[in-house]
Amino acid sequence: MSQEIWINLPVKDVERSAAFFNEIGFHAVSVGNERAKLAIGQTTIMLFPNAAFEKFTDSKVADTSQSAEIIFSIGAGSREEVDAFIKKVEMAGGNIFGKPSEIDGWMYGAGFADLDGHRWSLLYMDESKMPKS
């Protein structure tokens, strides 16, 4: 059995979403007419139109204006990387729901929602300041 995990994500407009993710520094490419492949490190996220997603899940897409269905967390290499990334997200039209800030004295992160309201977080962890257990 393959150990790859592909995450399938519903979006309103595949082309617009792919352009957003490319603009913030991810690598999104169209695969056929109605889907795009988004690569983040070793993770693959497939973007599908809402109708296609609903068809193969036999379920309605979550209303992200009313609730959060998932949060994708991405590791950052530095505080500066978090800040620069969040600026890209703002310029690309994303919604910042958690401004960059320090957490517990050893983490620094921020949160944003993409064009479809899916939530993402970016987190830098300074392990030299991590509490010892």
Secondary structure, DSSP 8 states (H G I E B T S, - for coil): -----EEEEEES-HHHHHHHHHHTT-EEEE-SSS-EEEEETTEEEEEEEHHHHHHHHTS----TTT----EEEEE-SSHHHHHHHHHHHHHHT-EEEEEEEEETTTEEEEEEE-TT--EEEEEEE-GGGS---
